[in-house]
């Protein structure tokens, strides 16, 4: 199945389940937007990012109160984080000795512009598509970037964008969520 069709199925399942918000609309990515993002992150967009950015046109909800973000927000994050020295943060997370880098899936760094944050929570943490994985990782793998409190990157529970969408779609179909009085979904 192609990614745009899967996105449409997810939106339809959310709406059928009674989710009313957040469906804040935003414009789809243009060719110029995609070229600007490629230039900013220094690599070609792969792993379904082009179709994702062209087809996701609203703040789709994901577990952990994350919402899809527009390409303008993604581009702003990539550009703004390129000017920050994250050496202290990397030193801190390596001292935790929690094993996050031991399997080699993640590049041993706190942040890199090739981590494309496609969904964000209210604290600025992101679900990212990894375009520059570690030596045993794969291009397009998902990671969770915890900017809040300097917690850094973790391998996400989904292999890629398609797997993330399929997992969320399955949760909606299986009723593994609640909806509050304002129409916001909360995954169990």
C-alpha positions in Angstrom: 0.0 0.0 0.0 1.3 3.5 -0.7 1.8 6.0 2.0 -0.9 8.6 0.8 -3.5 5.8 0.8 -2.5 4.8 4.3 -2.6 8.4 5.5 -6.2 8.7 4.1 -7.2 5.5 5.9 -5.8 6.8 9.2 -7.7 10.1 8.8 -10.9 8.3 7.9 -10.6 5.9 10.9 -10.0 8.8 13.3 -13.0 10.7 12.0 -15.2 7.5 12.0 -14.1 6.9 15.6 -15.4 10.4 16.5 -12.1 12.3 16.8 -12.9 15.9 16.1 -9.6 17.6 16.9 -6.8 18.2 16.2 -7.3 18.5 12.5 -5.9 21.9 12.2 -5.2 22.3 8.5 -1.9 23.4 7.0 -0.6 23.5 3.4 1.0 20.5 1.8 4.7 20.7 0.9 5.6 22.1 -2.5 8.6 21.2 -4.7 10.3 24.4 -3.4 9.6 23.4 0.2 11.1 19.9 -0.3 14.2 21.3 -2.1 14.7 23.8 0.8 14.4 20.9 3.4 16.9 18.8 1.4 19.3 21.8 1.3 18.9 22.4 5.0 19.4 18.8 6.1 22.1 18.1 3.6 20.7 14.9 2.1 17.9 13.8 -0.2 14.5 13.1 1.3 13.9 9.3 1.3 11.8 6.8 3.0 8.5 8.2 2.1 9.2 11.7 3.4 8.2 13.4 0.1 4.8 11.7 -0.1 4.2 12.2 3.7 5.0 16.0 3.5 2.9 16.4 0.4 -0.1 14.5 1.7 -0.3 15.2 5.5 -2.2 18.5 5.6 -3.4 18.6 9.1 -2.2 18.1 12.7 -2.8 14.3 12.7 -2.7 12.9 16.3 -0.3 10.2 17.4 0.4 8.5 20.8 2.0 10.6 23.4 0.0 13.7 22.4 2.2 14.2 19.3 0.7 15.9 16.2 2.0 16.0 12.6 3.6 19.3 11.8 3.8 21.3 8.5 7.0 21.4 6.5 7.5 25.1 7.5 7.9 24.0 11.1 10.2 21.1 10.2 12.4 23.4 8.1 12.5 26.0 10.9 13.6 23.3 13.4 16.3 21.9 11.2 17.7 25.4 10.5 17.5 26.5 14.1 19.2 23.5 15.6 22.1 23.6 13.2 23.4 26.6 15.2 23.4 24.9 18.6 26.4 23.2 20.1 24.9 20.0 21.6 28.2 18.6 22.9 27.2 19.1 26.6 23.9 17.3 26.0 25.6 14.4 24.3 28.1 14.2 27.1 25.2 14.0 29.6 23.3 11.3 27.9 26.4 9.2 27.3 27.1 9.4 31.0 23.7 7.8 31.7 25.0 4.6 30.3 21.5 3.5 29.3 22.6 1.6 26.2 20.7 3.7 23.6 23.8 3.8 21.3 25.1 0.3 22.0 23.3 -1.5 19.2 24.6 1.0 16.7 21.1 1.9 15.3 21.5 5.5 16.3 24.4 7.7 15.3 26.3 8.6 18.5 25.1 12.2 18.6 22.6 14.3 20.5 21.0 15.8 17.3 21.6 16.0 13.6 19.7 17.9 10.9 19.1 14.6 9.1 16.5 13.6 11.8 13.3 15.0 10.2 10.7 15.7 12.9 7.4 14.8 11.4 5.3 15.0 14.6 5.8 17.1 17.8 4.3 17.3 21.3 3.6 20.4 23.3 7.1 20.3 24.9 8.9 20.3 21.5 9.8 16.6 21.6 9.6 14.9 18.2 9.0 11.7 16.3 11.7 11.8 13.6 12.5 10.0 10.4 16.2 9.2 10.5 18.0 9.9 7.3 21.5 9.3 8.8 21.3 6.2 11.0 24.1 4.6 12.9 26.1 1.7 11.4 23.5 -1.0 12.1 20.4 1.3 11.6 18.4 1.8 8.5 17.6 4.9 6.6 14.0 5.8 7.4 13.9 4.3 10.8 11.9 6.2 13.4 13.4 7.8 16.4 11.9 9.7 19.3 13.9 12.9 20.1 13.4 14.2 23.6 14.5 17.8 23.6 12.7 18.4 26.9 15.2 18.1 29.8 17.9 17.2 27.3 17.0 13.5 27.2 18.1 13.1 23.6 17.3 10.5 21.0 15.8 7.0 21.4 14.9 4.4 18.8 11.1 4.6 18.3 8.9 1.5 18.5 8.2 1.7 14.7 10.5 0.6 12.0 9.5 3.4 9.6 6.7 5.9 8.7 4.5 3.1 7.2 4.9 1.0 10.4 4.0 4.0 12.6 0.9 4.7 10.6 -0.2 1.1 10.5 0.3 0.8 14.3 -1.8 3.9 15.0 -4.5 2.8 12.5 -4.6 -0.6 14.2 -5.1 1.1 17.6 -8.0 3.1 16.3 -9.6 0.1 14.7 -9.1 -1.9 17.9 -10.6 0.8 20.0 -7.3 1.3 22.0 -8.0 4.9 22.8 -10.3 7.4 24.5 -11.8 10.6 23.3 -12.3 13.5 25.6 -15.2 15.9 25.6 -13.4 18.3 23.2 -12.8 15.5 20.6 -9.1 14.9 21.4 -7.9 11.3 21.1 -5.8 9.8 23.9 -4.1 6.5 23.0 -4.2 4.0 25.9 
